[in-house]
Amino acid sequence: MLKLIVQGTGFSQELTGHVEELTWSGSYDQCTRTLEFTLATSPTAPYLQTIKCDLGNQILFYVDDQLLFDGYVFRREKSTEDARLQIICFDRGIYLKRNQGVYAFENQTAAAITQQVCRDYGIKVGNLPNPSTLITRNFLGCSLYEIIQTAYTFASHETKKAYMITFQGDTLTVLEEALHLPLILAGGSNLMRVNVTESIENMVNQVNIYNQEDQFVRSLKREDAIALYGLMQSYLQQNNDEDMENEAQKLLEDHGVEQKITVGNLGNITCVTGQTVMVQEPYTGLFGVFWIENDVHTWKLNQYYNTLTLHFRRMMDEQEAGSSPAN
């Protein structure tokens, strides 16, 4: 059962009975989840004129008494040609994007950096992975999201794990890559449609490394990909004291055959970005466990369904904001 509540100064009102369509969505490269819904309105129906849903009002969305969204109205759209009010809301992650800070951190872990930023801005902190990587970096006019995500990006270079910032109610948490028992999406059951696109348009299968004098240092390549698709080469320049092998290897790994998988399935609130699903679909040959990199949940006309974008590995929004003190 759905429940949608709006709260403002001195009032609280349930909107559930007035909602025509509602969408709840998120993506791996956004620390904020979005809630969009349409409300039936009419200038000639007095009972519909009493609906209050103003900019800045708090919106709470529940499914079966589980709080899925706690955020605020950021946009309203209303027209004389349409007897509906369109409301667009963001959770507290939007404030990480809209606030900038100035910091100088020396030998601090990603968790310590996150705690400092959150303490300064009055943000509640929940679970934070605490990799041991020590980070020294200056941030001048960077968004709070860039600061925290940059810290975890540097940590991920050592741990080889992906991290994602999210909010649970009013509490900031950082999710760490972990493979959970996935929901099974199967054709003829809860899987409605599958679309698979494969591309080599952005492929890199050889990386040449040069020093600061533009002298060739070494080359990393994927011989099998070159044989199959032809040479697609990229260039990296290193400082004299740098070793660019890891960066070159990552460039090869991130620019192989691109596969975009989109599925539609019967709605399930566990299908959110950062989680996994197992897909079994014989026509496209899609079998295996995939990470959800963005999710859209839609409730309309008493129906509930998901649209998910999947990837064979968990994606991370890598950020490298700020600069090292030497720079």
C-alpha positions as CSV (number, residue, x, y, z in Angstrom):
1,M,0.0,0.0,0.0
2,L,1.3,3.4,-1.0
3,K,1.2,6.5,1.3
4,L,2.3,10.0,0.2
5,I,2.4,12.8,2.8
6,V,3.3,16.5,2.4
7,Q,4.4,18.5,5.4
8,G,4.9,22.2,5.8
9,T,4.9,24.9,8.5
10,G,2.0,24.0,10.8
11,F,0.3,21.4,8.5
12,S,0.5,17.8,7.3
13,Q,-1.7,16.3,4.6
14,E,-1.9,12.9,2.9
15,L,-1.9,13.1,-0.9
16,T,-2.3,9.5,-1.7
17,G,-5.8,9.6,-3.0
18,H,-5.0,12.5,-5.4
19,V,-2.0,10.9,-7.1
20,E,-2.5,9.8,-10.7
21,E,1.1,8.7,-11.4
22,L,4.2,8.4,-9.3
23,T,7.9,7.7,-10.2
24,W,10.8,7.0,-7.8
25,S,14.2,6.8,-9.3
26,G,18.0,6.9,-8.8
27,S,21.3,6.4,-10.6
28,Y,24.8,5.4,-9.6
29,D,26.3,8.8,-10.6
30,Q,23.7,10.8,-8.6
31,C,23.7,11.0,-4.8
32,T,20.1,12.1,-4.8
33,R,17.0,10.1,-5.5
34,T,14.1,11.7,-7.3
35,L,10.4,11.5,-6.7
36,E,7.9,12.8,-9.3
37,F,4.2,12.6,-9.1
38,T,1.1,14.2,-10.7
39,L,-1.9,15.4,-8.6
40,A,-5.4,15.8,-9.9
41,T,-6.4,19.5,-9.6
42,S,-9.3,21.5,-10.9
43,P,-10.3,25.2,-10.6
44,T,-14.0,24.1,-10.4
45,A,-13.7,21.4,-7.8
46,P,-13.5,22.9,-4.3
47,Y,-12.2,19.8,-2.7
48,L,-9.3,19.6,-5.1
49,Q,-8.4,23.3,-4.5
50,T,-7.5,22.4,-0.9
51,I,-4.4,20.4,-1.9
52,K,-1.2,22.1,-0.6
53,C,2.1,21.1,-2.1
54,D,4.4,24.1,-2.2
55,L,8.1,24.6,-3.0
56,G,10.2,23.6,0.0
57,N,7.5,21.4,1.5
58,Q,8.7,18.0,2.9
59,I,7.5,14.9,1.1
60,L,7.4,11.4,2.7
61,F,6.7,8.4,0.5
62,Y,6.0,5.0,2.0
63,V,5.3,1.5,0.6
64,D,3.8,-0.9,3.0
65,D,4.9,1.4,5.9
66,Q,8.5,1.3,4.7
67,L,9.9,4.8,4.1
68,L,11.4,5.0,0.6
69,F,11.7,8.7,0.2
70,D,12.2,11.7,2.5
71,G,12.8,14.9,0.6
72,Y,11.6,18.3,-0.6
73,V,9.6,19.8,-3.4
74,F,12.0,21.5,-5.8
75,R,9.7,22.1,-8.8
76,R,6.0,22.5,-9.6
77,E,4.4,22.6,-13.0
78,K,0.8,23.7,-13.7
79,S,-1.0,24.7,-16.8
80,T,-4.5,25.9,-17.8
81,E,-4.4,23.2,-20.5
82,D,-3.9,20.3,-18.1
83,A,-5.9,19.8,-14.9
84,R,-2.9,18.2,-13.2
85,L,-0.1,19.5,-10.9
86,Q,3.3,18.0,-11.6
87,I,5.6,17.8,-8.6
88,I,9.3,17.0,-8.7
89,C,11.2,16.3,-5.4
90,F,14.7,15.5,-4.4
91,D,16.0,13.9,-1.3
92,R,18.8,15.4,0.9
93,G,21.5,14.3,-1.5
94,I,20.7,17.4,-3.6
95,Y,22.2,19.6,-0.9
96,L,25.5,17.8,-1.3
97,K,25.5,18.9,-4.9
98,R,24.3,22.5,-4.2
99,N,26.7,23.4,-1.4
100,Q,30.4,24.1,-2.0
101,G,33.1,24.0,0.6
102,V,36.8,24.8,1.1
103,Y,39.0,22.2,2.8
104,A,42.6,21.1,3.1
105,F,43.0,17.5,4.3
106,E,46.3,15.9,5.2
107,N,46.6,12.2,5.7
108,Q,42.9,11.6,6.3
109,T,40.8,8.6,5.5
110,A,37.7,8.8,3.3
111,A,35.5,8.2,6.3
112,A,37.3,10.9,8.4
113,I,36.9,13.4,5.5
114,T,33.2,12.5,5.2
115,Q,32.6,12.9,9.0
116,Q,34.3,16.3,9.0
117,V,32.2,17.6,6.1
118,C,29.0,16.3,7.6
119,R,29.8,17.7,11.0
120,D,30.4,21.1,9.5
121,Y,27.1,21.1,7.7
122,G,24.9,19.4,10.3
123,I,24.4,16.2,8.3
124,K,23.6,13.0,10.1
125,V,26.0,10.2,9.3
126,G,25.2,6.5,9.2
127,N,27.3,3.6,8.0
128,L,30.6,4.6,6.4
129,P,33.1,2.1,5.0
130,N,36.6,3.0,6.4
131,P,39.3,1.9,4.0
132,S,42.8,2.7,5.3
133,T,43.9,4.8,2.4
134,L,45.3,8.2,3.6
135,I,44.4,11.2,1.4
136,T,46.1,14.6,1.2
137,R,44.2,17.0,-0.9
138,N,43.0,20.6,-1.1
139,F,39.4,21.4,-2.1
140,L,38.6,25.0,-3.2
141,G,35.0,25.7,-4.0
142,C,34.1,22.0,-4.6
143,S,30.7,20.6,-3.9
144,L,30.3,18.5,-0.8
145,Y,29.5,15.6,-3.1
146,E,32.7,16.1,-5.1
147,I,34.8,16.2,-1.9
148,I,33.4,13.0,-0.4
149,Q,33.2,11.1,-3.6
150,T,36.8,12.1,-4.5
151,A,38.0,10.8,-1.1
152,Y,36.3,7.4,-1.8
153,T,37.5,7.4,-5.4
154,F,41.1,7.5,-4.2
155,A,40.3,4.8,-1.6
156,S,38.8,2.6,-4.4
157,H,42.1,2.7,-6.3
158,E,43.6,0.7,-3.5
159,T,40.6,-1.4,-2.4
160,K,39.3,-2.1,-6.0
161,K,35.8,-1.6,-4.6
162,A,33.1,0.7,-5.7
163,Y,31.5,3.2,-3.3
164,M,28.2,5.2,-3.7
165,I,26.8,8.0,-1.5
166,T,23.1,7.8,-0.6
167,F,20.7,9.0,2.0
168,Q,18.5,6.8,4.1
169,G,15.9,9.3,5.4
170,D,17.9,12.2,6.8
171,T,21.1,10.1,7.3
172,L,24.0,10.0,4.8
173,T,25.5,6.5,4.2
174,V,28.1,5.2,1.8
175,L,27.4,1.9,0.2
176,E,30.3,-0.4,-0.4
177,E,30.4,-3.0,-3.2
178,A,29.0,-6.3,-1.9
179,L,27.3,-9.0,-3.9
180,H,24.0,-9.9,-2.2
181,L,21.6,-12.7,-3.0
182,P,20.0,-11.3,-6.2
183,L,16.3,-11.2,-7.2
184,I,15.7,-13.5,-10.2
185,L,14.2,-11.8,-13.3
186,A,13.0,-14.5,-15.7
187,G,11.1,-14.4,-19.0
188,G,7.5,-15.7,-18.7
189,S,7.5,-14.7,-15.0
190,N,8.4,-11.2,-13.7
191,L,10.5,-10.1,-16.6
192,M,8.5,-8.0,-19.1
193,R,11.1,-6.9,-21.7
194,V,14.8,-6.8,-22.4
195,N,16.9,-4.6,-24.6
196,V,20.6,-5.3,-25.2
197,T,22.9,-2.9,-27.1
198,E,26.5,-3.8,-27.8
199,S,29.0,-1.3,-29.2
200,I,32.8,-0.9,-29.9
201,E,32.5,2.8,-30.8
202,N,34.4,3.9,-27.7
203,M,36.9,1.0,-27.6
204,V,40.5,1.5,-26.6
205,N,42.6,-1.7,-27.1
206,Q,46.1,-0.2,-27.0
207,V,47.6,2.5,-24.8
208,N,51.0,4.1,-25.5
209,I,52.7,5.8,-22.6
210,Y,55.2,8.6,-23.1
211,N,57.3,10.7,-20.7
212,Q,57.3,14.5,-20.4
213,E,59.8,14.7,-23.3
214,D,57.3,12.8,-25.5
215,Q,59.6,9.8,-25.6
216,F,57.9,6.4,-25.9
217,V,58.1,4.5,-22.6
218,R,55.9,1.4,-23.2
219,S,52.7,0.1,-24.6
220,L,49.9,-1.9,-23.1
221,K,47.5,-3.7,-25.5
222,R,44.8,-6.3,-25.8
223,E,45.9,-8.4,-28.7
224,D,42.6,-10.3,-28.9
225,A,40.6,-7.1,-29.3
226,I,43.0,-5.7,-31.9
227,A,42.8,-8.9,-33.9
228,L,39.0,-8.8,-33.8
229,Y,38.2,-5.1,-34.2
230,G,41.3,-3.4,-35.4
231,L,43.7,-1.0,-33.6
232,M,42.1,1.7,-31.5
233,Q,44.9,3.5,-29.6
234,S,45.1,6.0,-26.8
235,Y,47.9,8.1,-25.4
236,L,49.0,8.8,-21.9
237,Q,51.8,11.1,-20.7
238,Q,53.5,10.5,-17.4
239,N,55.7,12.6,-15.1
240,N,59.2,11.3,-14.7
241,D,58.4,9.8,-11.2
242,E,55.1,8.3,-12.2
243,D,54.1,4.8,-13.2
244,M,51.1,5.0,-15.5
245,E,50.6,1.3,-15.9
246,N,47.6,1.1,-13.6
247,E,45.9,4.0,-15.4
248,A,46.6,2.5,-18.8
249,Q,45.3,-0.9,-17.7
250,K,42.1,0.8,-16.3
251,L,41.7,2.6,-19.6
252,L,41.7,-0.7,-21.4
253,E,39.3,-2.3,-19.0
254,D,36.8,0.6,-19.1
255,H,36.8,0.9,-22.9
256,G,36.2,-2.6,-24.1
257,V,33.0,-3.8,-25.7
258,E,30.2,-1.6,-24.3
259,Q,27.0,-3.4,-23.4
260,K,23.9,-1.5,-22.3
261,I,21.2,-3.6,-20.9
262,T,17.7,-2.3,-20.1
263,V,15.0,-4.4,-18.6
264,G,11.4,-3.9,-17.6
265,N,10.0,-6.0,-14.8
266,L,7.2,-6.3,-12.4
267,G,7.8,-3.8,-9.6
268,N,10.0,-4.7,-6.7
269,I,11.3,-2.0,-4.2
270,T,14.6,-4.0,-3.7
271,C,15.5,-3.2,-7.3
272,V,17.5,-0.1,-6.6
273,T,20.9,1.2,-7.8
274,G,23.8,-0.6,-6.3
275,Q,21.9,-3.9,-5.9
276,T,22.0,-7.0,-8.1
277,V,19.6,-9.0,-10.1
278,M,19.9,-12.3,-11.9
279,V,18.5,-12.2,-15.4
280,Q,17.3,-15.3,-17.3
281,E,16.2,-14.5,-20.8
282,P,16.8,-17.0,-23.6
283,Y,15.9,-14.9,-26.7
284,T,18.7,-12.3,-26.1
285,G,20.9,-14.9,-24.4
286,L,21.1,-12.8,-21.3
287,F,21.9,-15.0,-18.3
288,G,23.8,-14.0,-15.2
289,V,24.1,-11.6,-12.3
290,F,24.1,-7.9,-13.1
291,W,24.5,-4.7,-11.1
292,I,21.7,-2.1,-11.3
293,E,23.3,1.2,-12.4
294,N,20.0,3.2,-12.5
295,D,16.4,2.4,-11.6
296,V,13.0,3.8,-12.3
297,H,9.9,2.7,-10.3
298,T,6.5,3.7,-11.6
299,W,3.1,3.4,-10.1
300,K,0.2,4.1,-12.4
301,L,-3.4,2.9,-12.7
302,N,-2.9,0.4,-9.9
303,Q,0.1,-1.1,-11.7
304,Y,3.7,-1.1,-10.5
305,Y,6.7,-1.8,-12.7
306,N,10.5,-1.1,-12.9
307,T,12.8,0.0,-15.7
308,L,16.4,-0.9,-14.8
309,T,19.7,-0.3,-16.6
310,L,22.1,-3.1,-15.8
311,H,25.9,-3.6,-16.0
312,F,28.0,-6.7,-15.6
313,R,30.1,-4.9,-12.9
314,R,29.2,-2.3,-10.4
315,M,29.8,1.3,-11.6
316,M,31.2,4.1,-9.5
317,D,31.0,7.8,-10.2
318,E,34.7,8.5,-10.0
319,Q,35.6,12.0,-9.0
320,E,39.0,13.7,-8.7
321,A,38.0,17.2,-7.6
322,G,40.5,19.5,-5.8
323,S,44.3,19.2,-6.1
324,S,47.3,17.9,-4.3
325,P,49.1,20.5,-2.2
326,A,52.0,20.5,-4.6
327,N,49.8,21.8,-7.3
